[in-house]
Amino acid sequence: MKCGVCKGGTGRGYCGACVQDRMCQHEWLSNVVQERTAHVAQSGWTADRAQQLYEYQTRRLQARRARVAELKARIHEREQQIVAARKWYHELSELNKRNSAQQLENNTGLSTKQEAQEQSQATQGALERVETTATALRADRLVLASALCTVVGLRTVETDVFAGVDERARLFGLPWPGIDDWRKFPADYINACVSHSVHVFSVLAHYLHLQTPFAVVKRGSRLFIRPSWRQVDVREAALSIDDDRASFVVGLGMLFYNIAFMCHRQGVRVPAEQVADAVENMRLAVLAQAEPENTARMRLPFALDIYTVVQEVMRMYTDPAHPDADSELRSRVHDELRRLHLCDDAVDSVDYEDDNWAII
């Protein structure tokens, strides 16, 4: 109401100005409803289609919960087998050490070639048993990792229920953002994707017995990440876009670096331009468990630098239409890397191509 008289009245009668105001509001609401209805009709989303999608997701969630209960029992059984195999492996290693020491003591007493051959055959047999144990452990880790992929919806085969809907990789049904989507999607969506990837990566690192270069820390409902090798003056970067944008860019770079390191330990090389495809990289790491020829590549040095990963993350938040804002963000990211001791303090340039950038 425009006037104070009509606001305090009994509602039985209004002045002409208030009636005209009411009519304008009604006309505006009618136009809004028509525009929204037309927009929904153009998008193709009808009530029946939405109900079908809801029922499909409900059935899928119920089936997944049933699989989770079954997989928990299988995972527990496999974990017990891994503990027993590891114990046997350590006992066998100790036995091999004692045998080697005994062999060194008895080498002077070996008088015939036949005795030397028998000793060599025994040593070779022990090595084969150790290799068999390592293969069994690798197979058990593959079972656990594959079970985790089934639970979270990480596709490890080409057949997938979402193949006809969207070709993007998913975690818990949530599509992973593309390289150009990070600065366009809402903050809540990005935070959910990062939280899902942190959860899945942490479980995979536990199954694969992996010591990561950067450690993820949870404080309440917020996630942070910090260097694992520092014991003094340890500082953290945020894994939530709600916080400082520069801190989030550096934290995301640390997370992507961890995932690329896990792939390297499984014999998979991740190019710098693919480092942001975290879900695909985790899928490749799981699949590499079943490939024995990856063992040789696991011994190669890990050549990816942290500043290269941060540079790739910066490109996800680079807007060509606003070069000044991009320059400001690069400067803030540089300061954040200094604060976390991820670059040489003698570097005064914000150029990411500087040779002095390195983990120290």
Secondary structure, DSSP 8 states (H G I E B T S, - for coil): --SHHHHTS-SS---HHHHHHHHHHHHHHHHHHHHHHHHHHHHT--HHHHHHHHHHHHHHHHHHHHHHHHHHHHHHHHHHHHHHHHHHHHHHHHHHHHHHHHHHHHGGG--SHHHHHHHHHHHHHHHHHHHHHHHHHHHHHHHHHHHHHHHHT---SS--TTTTT--S-EETTEE---TTTTTTS-HHHHHHHHHHHHHHHHHHHHHTT---SEEEEEETTEEEEEESS--SS---EES-TTS-HHHHHHHHHHHHHHHHHHHHHTT----GGGTT-HHHHHHHHHHGGG-TTHHHHHTS-----HHHHHHHHHHHT--TT-HHHHHHHHHHHHHHHHHTT-S-TT-----TT-TT----
